Amino acid sequence: MKTFVKILGLASLVALAACDSAKENQVENAYENKADALDNQADNMEAMADNLSGSAENAAENAADVLENKAEATREAGDKAEDAVEKQQ
């Protein structure tokens, strides 16, 4: 019985690993990398805003918010692109 359970568990892990194709992973990684780059730009903008004051600080913080929104939109687009690739298979 233990051997059967081990084989069943191993088969389940293999099936889960096969769920995402290489192309799905490639699409997901590309969008995630772009979103991470936008998040990094937003972090840099927020750090710069800390060194400013008044309207310049507000402008930098607003620009950082825009970048964060773009990062989120990029992640959502990546999810949709990954889903589209999955449906093609």
Secondary structure, DSSP 8 states (H G I E B T S, - for coil): -HHHHHHHHHHHHHHHHTSS-HHHHHHHHHHHHHHHHHHHHHHHHHHHHHT--HHHHHHHHHHHHHHHHHHHHHHHHHHHHHHHHHHH-
